[in-house]
Amino acid sequence: MTAESGYSSTGEMHNYYSCSRRKRYKNCNKAIEKKDFLEWYIAEQAVEAVLTPHRMKYIAESVAKQYANEFGHFRINELEKQINRVNREIDKCVDTLLDTPKSAQKRINARIEELEAQENDLSTDLAKLKIATNIRLTSDDVMIWLKSFVGGDLMDAEYRRKIIDSFVNAIYLYDDQIIIYYNIKDSKQVSYIGMLEDAGAISIGNGDSPETKKLPSTGESVRQLGDMVTRRRFERRTL
């Protein structure tokens, strides 16, 4: 879906998301979605799904562990072994050239060039890795970064953008549900919220929606994050 804008009969500008095939090919019946409300809802769900004490602790420990695995001395040793293997193969190709007819040398030279390019890439990766290894990233560092998102204003478009960019991997939007994949292993959220185009706001926790016109009568959110499953029912709020 792509972001678009339009004007009402009163001259008021509205921002919304629309399927690109809807306008271009006229073959998509997906309803348009209000931009502010949709982004607020996605960000609000991400905050509740990710920025909990238990989830933040899990993320901080996992990121620190993964960083240590990817930028530790073990990885350096692996790259050095790969470089040595490539160099040995280059030497073998060079030795082979001595006893190879000129008519067959073209393929060997091409292989040598390929191996040299590979060795160059590996050496570049090794140099970068050695620099990264000197930078220590701990779970406390990650936790401090995560906590910087806590307590932000969901009415602030810039805050919503940071939340979505940092934690949301993919969004599949239908007329009757939203499927959100987060940047967490095996994390998926399915939200059944009725028809979004009919939902001006949904009362969730202490947050308010950017638009407060009317609510869906009932909806159910099912969040699946690893082994954590929570069910919550949305009820109509009296305005």
C-alpha positions in Angstrom: 0.0 0.0 0.0 1.1 3.6 -0.7 0.5 6.8 1.2 -1.8 9.2 -0.6 -3.8 12.4 0.2 -7.0 13.9 -1.0 -9.4 16.7 -0.2 -13.0 16.5 1.0 -15.9 18.6 -0.3 -15.1 21.1 2.4 -11.5 21.5 1.3 -10.0 19.6 4.2 -7.0 17.4 3.4 -7.0 13.8 4.4 -4.1 11.4 4.4 -4.6 7.7 3.8 -3.1 4.5 2.6 -4.4 2.8 -0.6 -3.5 -0.3 -2.5 -1.4 0.7 -5.5 -3.2 -1.8 -7.7 -6.5 -0.1 -6.8 -5.7 3.1 -8.7 -3.4 1.7 -11.3 -5.2 -1.5 -12.4 -8.6 -1.1 -10.8 -8.5 -4.7 -9.7 -8.2 -4.4 -5.9 -11.2 -4.0 -3.6 -9.1 -3.3 -0.5 -10.6 -0.3 1.3 -8.5 2.7 2.0 -7.1 3.2 5.5 -6.8 6.5 7.4 -3.1 7.2 7.7 -2.9 8.8 11.2 -5.2 6.2 12.8 -3.4 3.2 11.2 0.0 4.4 12.1 -1.1 5.2 15.6 -2.7 1.7 16.0 0.4 -0.1 14.7 2.7 1.9 16.9 0.4 1.4 19.9 0.3 -2.3 19.4 4.1 -2.4 19.0 4.6 -0.5 22.2 2.4 -2.9 24.1 3.9 -6.0 22.5 7.6 -5.1 22.7 8.1 -2.5 25.5 7.2 -4.7 28.4 9.7 -5.5 31.2 9.8 -9.2 30.3 10.1 -8.6 26.5 12.7 -5.9 26.8 14.8 -8.1 29.1 14.5 -10.9 26.5 15.5 -8.6 23.6 18.4 -7.0 25.5 19.9 -10.4 26.3 19.3 -11.8 22.9 20.8 -8.8 21.0 23.9 -8.8 23.3 24.3 -12.5 22.8 23.9 -12.3 19.0 26.3 -9.4 18.9 28.9 -11.4 20.8 28.5 -14.3 18.4 28.7 -12.2 15.2 31.5 -9.9 16.3 33.5 -12.1 18.7 36.9 -13.7 18.2 35.3 -17.0 17.0 34.0 -15.2 14.0 37.4 -13.6 13.4 39.0 -17.0 13.4 36.4 -18.3 10.9 37.1 -15.5 8.5 40.8 -16.0 8.8 40.4 -19.7 8.0 38.3 -18.8 4.9 40.9 -16.4 3.7 43.6 -19.0 4.1 41.6 -21.6 2.2 41.0 -19.1 -0.7 44.7 -18.3 -0.8 45.7 -21.9 -0.9 43.3 -22.4 -3.8 44.8 -19.5 -5.6 48.2 -21.0 -5.2 47.0 -24.3 -6.6 45.6 -22.5 -9.7 48.9 -20.7 -10.2 50.8 -24.0 -10.0 48.4 -25.6 -12.4 49.0 -22.8 -15.0 52.7 -23.9 -15.3 51.6 -27.3 -16.8 48.5 -26.1 -18.6 48.4 -25.4 -22.4 47.7 -21.8 -23.3 44.4 -22.9 -24.8 43.1 -23.9 -21.4 44.7 -21.1 -19.3 41.8 -18.7 -19.9 39.5 -20.6 -17.6 42.1 -20.9 -14.9 42.9 -17.2 -15.0 39.2 -16.4 -14.7 39.0 -18.7 -11.6 42.0 -16.9 -10.1 40.3 -13.5 -10.6 37.2 -14.8 -9.0 39.1 -16.1 -6.0 41.1 -12.9 -5.7 37.8 -10.9 -5.6 36.5 -13.3 -2.9 39.7 -12.9 -0.9 39.4 -9.2 -1.1 35.8 -9.2 0.2 36.7 -11.5 3.0 39.7 -9.3 4.0 37.4 -6.3 4.0 34.9 -8.1 6.2 37.7 -9.2 8.5 39.0 -5.6 8.9 35.5 -4.3 9.8 35.0 -7.2 12.2 38.2 -6.5 14.1 37.0 -2.9 14.6 33.6 -4.0 15.7 35.1 -6.5 18.1 36.6 -3.7 20.1 33.2 -2.2 20.7 31.5 -4.1 23.5 27.7 -4.2 23.4 26.1 -5.4 26.7 22.5 -6.2 27.6 22.5 -3.1 29.7 23.4 -1.0 26.7 20.5 -2.5 24.7 18.1 -2.0 27.7 19.0 1.7 27.9 18.2 2.0 24.2 14.9 0.2 24.6 13.9 2.3 27.6 14.4 5.4 25.6 11.2 4.5 23.7 9.1 4.0 26.9 6.6 6.7 27.7 6.7 8.4 24.4 3.7 10.3 23.0 1.8 8.2 20.5 0.2 11.3 19.2 3.6 12.4 18.0 4.1 11.3 14.4 7.9 11.3 14.7 7.7 9.0 17.8 5.3 6.7 15.9 7.7 6.5 13.0 10.7 5.6 15.3 8.6 2.8 16.9 7.5 1.3 13.6 11.0 1.6 12.0 12.7 0.0 15.0 10.4 -2.8 15.9 8.0 -3.6 13.1 9.3 -6.0 10.3 6.2 -6.3 8.1 2.5 -5.5 8.1 -0.3 -7.4 6.3 -3.4 -5.3 6.2 -6.9 -6.7 5.4 -10.3 -5.2 5.8 -11.0 -7.3 8.9 -7.6 -7.8 10.4 -4.0 -6.7 10.7 -1.1 -9.1 10.9 2.0 -7.6 12.4 5.5 -9.2 12.3 8.0 -7.7 14.7 11.8 -7.7 14.6 11.8 -10.5 17.2 12.3 -14.2 16.5 9.0 -16.1 16.0 6.9 -13.0 16.9 3.6 -12.4 15.2 0.5 -10.5 16.2 -2.9 -10.9 14.6 -5.4 -8.1 15.5 -9.1 -8.5 14.7 -10.5 -5.0 15.0 -13.5 -5.0 12.7 -13.4 -2.7 9.7 -10.7 -0.1 10.2 -12.4 2.4 7.9 -15.3 2.4 10.3 -13.1 2.7 13.4 -12.3 6.3 14.4 -10.7 5.2 17.7 -10.2 2.3 19.9 -9.8 2.5 23.7 -6.6 0.7 24.6 -5.0 1.2 28.0 -4.6 5.0 28.6 -4.0 5.9 24.9 -6.3 7.8 22.6 -6.5 7.7 18.9 -5.7 10.6 16.7 -9.3 10.5 15.6 -12.2 10.1 18.0 -15.4 9.7 15.9 -16.8 6.3 16.6 -15.7 2.8 17.7 -16.2 -0.7 16.5 -18.7 -2.5 18.7 -16.4 -5.4 19.5 -13.0 -6.6 18.4 -10.5 -9.1 19.6 -6.7 -8.8 19.6 -4.7 -12.0 19.6 -1.0 -11.5 20.1 1.4 -14.3 19.5 5.0 -13.5 20.6 7.0 -16.6 21.0 5.3 -18.6 23.8 3.3 -15.6 25.0 -0.3 -15.4 24.0 -2.6 -12.7 25.3 -6.2 -12.1 24.5 -7.9 -8.8 24.9 -11.4 -7.6 24.0 -12.2 -4.1 22.9 -15.6 -2.8 24.0 -17.5 0.3 22.8 -16.5 3.4 24.8 -19.0 6.0 25.7 -18.0 9.3 24.2 
